[in-house]
């Protein structure tokens, strides 16, 4: 049996607490983190310039391969 990636996304936030909350919500739906948190060069969040934090997550599905 092998695991196939069936979905993935990148979560973005300007504040660490927001990023954590959004990723936890996806983890509860069966996603798992992929790689590390990335800190992107400062970007505008509408009112001020702040770092953009990103986290990749994927969801896997077990699949049986026929022989």
MODELLER restraints for C-alpha pairs under 7 A, 6 or more apart:
rsr = mdl.restraints
at = mdl.atoms
rsr.add(forms.Gaussian(group=physical.xy_distance, feature=features.Distance(at['CA:1:A'], at['CA:62:A']), mean=6.83, stdev=0.5))
rsr.add(forms.Gaussian(group=physical.xy_distance, feature=features.Distance(at['CA:1:A'], at['CA:63:A']), mean=5.95, stdev=0.5))
rsr.add(forms.Gaussian(group=physical.xy_distance, feature=features.Distance(at['CA:1:A'], at['CA:64:A']), mean=4.61, stdev=0.5))
rsr.add(forms.Gaussian(group=physical.xy_distance, feature=features.Distance(at['CA:1:A'], at['CA:65:A']), mean=6.34, stdev=0.5))
rsr.add(forms.Gaussian(group=physical.xy_distance, feature=features.Distance(at['CA:2:A'], at['CA:62:A']), mean=5.81, stdev=0.5))
rsr.add(forms.Gaussian(group=physical.xy_distance, feature=features.Distance(at['CA:2:A'], at['CA:63:A']), mean=5.57, stdev=0.5))
rsr.add(forms.Gaussian(group=physical.xy_distance, feature=features.Distance(at['CA:2:A'], at['CA:64:A']), mean=6.32, stdev=0.5))
rsr.add(forms.Gaussian(group=physical.xy_distance, feature=features.Distance(at['CA:3:A'], at['CA:60:A']), mean=6.01, stdev=0.5))
rsr.add(forms.Gaussian(group=physical.xy_distance, feature=features.Distance(at['CA:3:A'], at['CA:61:A']), mean=5.50, stdev=0.5))
rsr.add(forms.Gaussian(group=physical.xy_distance, feature=features.Distance(at['CA:3:A'], at['CA:62:A']), mean=4.36, stdev=0.5))
rsr.add(forms.Gaussian(group=physical.xy_distance, feature=features.Distance(at['CA:3:A'], at['CA:63:A']), mean=5.86, stdev=0.5))
rsr.add(forms.Gaussian(group=physical.xy_distance, feature=features.Distance(at['CA:4:A'], at['CA:60:A']), mean=5.38, stdev=0.5))
rsr.add(forms.Gaussian(group=physical.xy_distance, feature=features.Distance(at['CA:4:A'], at['CA:61:A']), mean=5.27, stdev=0.5))
rsr.add(forms.Gaussian(group=physical.xy_distance, feature=features.Distance(at['CA:4:A'], at['CA:62:A']), mean=6.13, stdev=0.5))
rsr.add(forms.Gaussian(group=physical.xy_distance, feature=features.Distance(at['CA:4:A'], at['CA:63:A']), mean=6.59, stdev=0.5))
rsr.add(forms.Gaussian(group=physical.xy_distance, feature=features.Distance(at['CA:5:A'], at['CA:58:A']), mean=6.73, stdev=0.5))
rsr.add(forms.Gaussian(group=physical.xy_distance, feature=features.Distance(at['CA:5:A'], at['CA:59:A']), mean=5.83, stdev=0.5))
rsr.add(forms.Gaussian(group=physical.xy_distance, feature=features.Distance(at['CA:5:A'], at['CA:60:A']), mean=4.33, stdev=0.5))
rsr.add(forms.Gaussian(group=physical.xy_distance, feature=features.Distance(at['CA:5:A'], at['CA:61:A']), mean=6.31, stdev=0.5))
rsr.add(forms.Gaussian(group=physical.xy_distance, feature=features.Distance(at['CA:6:A'], at['CA:59:A']), mean=5.82, stdev=0.5))
rsr.add(forms.Gaussian(group=physical.xy_distance, feature=features.Distance(at['CA:6:A'], at['CA:60:A']), mean=5.48, stdev=0.5))
rsr.add(forms.Gaussian(group=physical.xy_distance, feature=features.Distance(at['CA:6:A'], at['CA:61:A']), mean=6.30, stdev=0.5))
rsr.add(forms.Gaussian(group=physical.xy_distance, feature=features.Distance(at['CA:7:A'], at['CA:58:A']), mean=5.63, stdev=0.5))
rsr.add(forms.Gaussian(group=physical.xy_distance, feature=features.Distance(at['CA:7:A'], at['CA:59:A']), mean=5.13, stdev=0.5))
rsr.add(forms.Gaussian(group=physical.xy_distance, feature=features.Distance(at['CA:8:A'], at['CA:57:A']), mean=5.60, stdev=0.5))
rsr.add(forms.Gaussian(group=physical.xy_distance, feature=features.Distance(at['CA:8:A'], at['CA:58:A']), mean=4.10, stdev=0.5))
rsr.add(forms.Gaussian(group=physical.xy_distance, feature=features.Distance(at['CA:8:A'], at['CA:59:A']), mean=6.14, stdev=0.5))
rsr.add(forms.Gaussian(group=physical.xy_distance, feature=features.Distance(at['CA:9:A'], at['CA:56:A']), mean=5.89, stdev=0.5))
rsr.add(forms.Gaussian(group=physical.xy_distance, feature=features.Distance(at['CA:9:A'], at['CA:57:A']), mean=5.64, stdev=0.5))
rsr.add(forms.Gaussian(group=physical.xy_distance, feature=features.Distance(at['CA:9:A'], at['CA:58:A']), mean=6.58, stdev=0.5))
rsr.add(forms.Gaussian(group=physical.xy_distance, feature=features.Distance(at['CA:10:A'], at['CA:54:A']), mean=6.44, stdev=0.5))
rsr.add(forms.Gaussian(group=physical.xy_distance, feature=features.Distance(at['CA:10:A'], at['CA:55:A']), mean=5.57, stdev=0.5))
rsr.add(forms.Gaussian(group=physical.xy_distance, feature=features.Distance(at['CA:10:A'], at['CA:56:A']), mean=4.38, stdev=0.5))
rsr.add(forms.Gaussian(group=physical.xy_distance, feature=features.Distance(at['CA:10:A'], at['CA:57:A']), mean=6.30, stdev=0.5))
rsr.add(forms.Gaussian(group=physical.xy_distance, feature=features.Distance(at['CA:11:A'], at['CA:19:A']), mean=6.98, stdev=0.5))
rsr.add(forms.Gaussian(group=physical.xy_distance, feature=features.Distance(at['CA:11:A'], at['CA:23:A']), mean=6.99, stdev=0.5))
rsr.add(forms.Gaussian(group=physical.xy_distance, feature=features.Distance(at['CA:11:A'], at['CA:54:A']), mean=5.43, stdev=0.5))
rsr.add(forms.Gaussian(group=physical.xy_distance, feature=features.Distance(at['CA:11:A'], at['CA:55:A']), mean=5.22, stdev=0.5))
rsr.add(forms.Gaussian(group=physical.xy_distance, feature=features.Distance(at['CA:11:A'], at['CA:56:A']), mean=6.30, stdev=0.5))
rsr.add(forms.Gaussian(group=physical.xy_distance, feature=features.Distance(at['CA:12:A'], at['CA:19:A']), mean=6.58, stdev=0.5))
rsr.add(forms.Gaussian(group=physical.xy_distance, feature=features.Distance(at['CA:12:A'], at['CA:52:A']), mean=6.76, stdev=0.5))
rsr.add(forms.Gaussian(group=physical.xy_distance, feature=features.Distance(at['CA:12:A'], at['CA:53:A']), mean=5.67, stdev=0.5))
rsr.add(forms.Gaussian(group=physical.xy_distance, feature=features.Distance(at['CA:12:A'], at['CA:54:A']), mean=4.50, stdev=0.5))
rsr.add(forms.Gaussian(group=physical.xy_distance, feature=features.Distance(at['CA:12:A'], at['CA:55:A']), mean=6.77, stdev=0.5))
rsr.add(forms.Gaussian(group=physical.xy_distance, feature=features.Distance(at['CA:13:A'], at['CA:19:A']), mean=5.27, stdev=0.5))
rsr.add(forms.Gaussian(group=physical.xy_distance, feature=features.Distance(at['CA:13:A'], at['CA:52:A']), mean=5.87, stdev=0.5))
rsr.add(forms.Gaussian(group=physical.xy_distance, feature=features.Distance(at['CA:13:A'], at['CA:53:A']), mean=5.34, stdev=0.5))
rsr.add(forms.Gaussian(group=physical.xy_distance, feature=features.Distance(at['CA:13:A'], at['CA:54:A']), mean=6.58, stdev=0.5))
rsr.add(forms.Gaussian(group=physical.xy_distance, feature=features.Distance(at['CA:14:A'], at['CA:50:A']), mean=6.22, stdev=0.5))
rsr.add(forms.Gaussian(group=physical.xy_distance, feature=features.Distance(at['CA:14:A'], at['CA:51:A']), mean=5.85, stdev=0.5))
rsr.add(forms.Gaussian(group=physical.xy_distance, feature=features.Distance(at['CA:14:A'], at['CA:52:A']), mean=4.81, stdev=0.5))
rsr.add(forms.Gaussian(group=physical.xy_distance, feature=features.Distance(at['CA:14:A'], at['CA:53:A']), mean=5.88, stdev=0.5))
rsr.add(forms.Gaussian(group=physical.xy_distance, feature=features.Distance(at['CA:30:A'], at['CA:59:A']), mean=6.12, stdev=0.5))
rsr.add(forms.Gaussian(group=physical.xy_distance, feature=features.Distance(at['CA:31:A'], at['CA:57:A']), mean=6.02, stdev=0.5))
rsr.add(forms.Gaussian(group=physical.xy_distance, feature=features.Distance(at['CA:31:A'], at['CA:58:A']), mean=5.20, stdev=0.5))
rsr.add(forms.Gaussian(group=physical.xy_distance, feature=features.Distance(at['CA:31:A'], at['CA:59:A']), mean=4.36, stdev=0.5))
rsr.add(forms.Gaussian(group=physical.xy_distance, feature=features.Distance(at['CA:32:A'], at['CA:57:A']), mean=5.35, stdev=0.5))
rsr.add(forms.Gaussian(group=physical.xy_distance, feature=features.Distance(at['CA:32:A'], at['CA:58:A']), mean=5.42, stdev=0.5))
rsr.add(forms.Gaussian(group=physical.xy_distance, feature=features.Distance(at['CA:32:A'], at['CA:59:A']), mean=6.18, stdev=0.5))
rsr.add(forms.Gaussian(group=physical.xy_distance, feature=features.Distance(at['CA:33:A'], at['CA:56:A']), mean=6.07, stdev=0.5))
rsr.add(forms.Gaussian(group=physical.xy_distance, feature=features.Distance(at['CA:33:A'], at['CA:57:A']), mean=4.40, stdev=0.5))
rsr.add(forms.Gaussian(group=physical.xy_distance, feature=features.Distance(at['CA:33:A'], at['CA:58:A']), mean=6.47, stdev=0.5))
rsr.add(forms.Gaussian(group=physical.xy_distance, feature=features.Distance(at['CA:34:A'], at['CA:56:A']), mean=5.35, stdev=0.5))
rsr.add(forms.Gaussian(group=physical.xy_distance, feature=features.Distance(at['CA:34:A'], at['CA:57:A']), mean=5.21, stdev=0.5))
rsr.add(forms.Gaussian(group=physical.xy_distance, feature=features.Distance(at['CA:34:A'], at['CA:58:A']), mean=6.58, stdev=0.5))
rsr.add(forms.Gaussian(group=physical.xy_distance, feature=features.Distance(at['CA:35:A'], at['CA:56:A']), mean=6.80, stdev=0.5))
rsr.add(forms.Gaussian(group=physical.xy_distance, feature=features.Distance(at['CA:36:A'], at['CA:55:A']), mean=6.66, stdev=0.5))
rsr.add(forms.Gaussian(group=physical.xy_distance, feature=features.Distance(at['CA:37:A'], at['CA:53:A']), mean=6.80, stdev=0.5))
rsr.add(forms.Gaussian(group=physical.xy_distance, feature=features.Distance(at['CA:37:A'], at['CA:54:A']), mean=5.74, stdev=0.5))
rsr.add(forms.Gaussian(group=physical.xy_distance, feature=features.Distance(at['CA:37:A'], at['CA:55:A']), mean=4.88, stdev=0.5))
rsr.add(forms.Gaussian(group=physical.xy_distance, feature=features.Distance(at['CA:38:A'], at['CA:53:A']), mean=5.70, stdev=0.5))
rsr.add(forms.Gaussian(group=physical.xy_distance, feature=features.Distance(at['CA:38:A'], at['CA:54:A']), mean=5.15, stdev=0.5))
rsr.add(forms.Gaussian(group=physical.xy_distance, feature=features.Distance(at['CA:38:A'], at['CA:55:A']), mean=6.40, stdev=0.5))
rsr.add(forms.Gaussian(group=physical.xy_distance, feature=features.Distance(at['CA:39:A'], at['CA:51:A']), mean=6.55, stdev=0.5))
rsr.add(forms.Gaussian(group=physical.xy_distance, feature=features.Distance(at['CA:39:A'], at['CA:52:A']), mean=5.87, stdev=0.5))
rsr.add(forms.Gaussian(group=physical.xy_distance, feature=features.Distance(at['CA:39:A'], at['CA:53:A']), mean=4.72, stdev=0.5))
rsr.add(forms.Gaussian(group=physical.xy_distance, feature=features.Distance(at['CA:39:A'], at['CA:54:A']), mean=6.54, stdev=0.5))
rsr.add(forms.Gaussian(group=physical.xy_distance, feature=features.Distance(at['CA:40:A'], at['CA:51:A']), mean=6.14, stdev=0.5))
rsr.add(forms.Gaussian(group=physical.xy_distance, feature=features.Distance(at['CA:40:A'], at['CA:52:A']), mean=5.11, stdev=0.5))
rsr.add(forms.Gaussian(group=physical.xy_distance, feature=features.Distance(at['CA:40:A'], at['CA:53:A']), mean=6.18, stdev=0.5))
rsr.add(forms.Gaussian(group=physical.xy_distance, feature=features.Distance(at['CA:41:A'], at['CA:51:A']), mean=5.89, stdev=0.5))
rsr.add(forms.Gaussian(group=physical.xy_distance, feature=features.Distance(at['CA:41:A'], at['CA:52:A']), mean=6.73, stdev=0.5))
rsr.add(forms.Gaussian(group=physical.xy_distance, feature=features.Distance(at['CA:42:A'], at['CA:49:A']), mean=5.98, stdev=0.5))
rsr.add(forms.Gaussian(group=physical.xy_distance, feature=features.Distance(at['CA:42:A'], at['CA:50:A']), mean=5.00, stdev=0.5))
rsr.add(forms.Gaussian(group=physical.xy_distance, feature=features.Distance(at['CA:42:A'], at['CA:51:A']), mean=4.08, stdev=0.5))
rsr.add(forms.Gaussian(group=physical.xy_distance, feature=features.Distance(at['CA:42:A'], at['CA:52:A']), mean=6.12, stdev=0.5))
rsr.add(forms.Gaussian(group=physical.xy_distance, feature=features.Distance(at['CA:43:A'], at['CA:49:A']), mean=5.32, stdev=0.5))
rsr.add(forms.Gaussian(group=physical.xy_distance, feature=features.Distance(at['CA:43:A'], at['CA:50:A']), mean=5.57, stdev=0.5))
rsr.add(forms.Gaussian(group=physical.xy_distance, feature=features.Distance(at['CA:43:A'], at['CA:51:A']), mean=5.94, stdev=0.5))
rsr.add(forms.Gaussian(group=physical.xy_distance, feature=features.Distance(at['CA:43:A'], at['CA:52:A']), mean=6.23, stdev=0.5))
rsr.add(forms.Gaussian(group=physical.xy_distance, feature=features.Distance(at['CA:44:A'], at['CA:50:A']), mean=6.19, stdev=0.5))
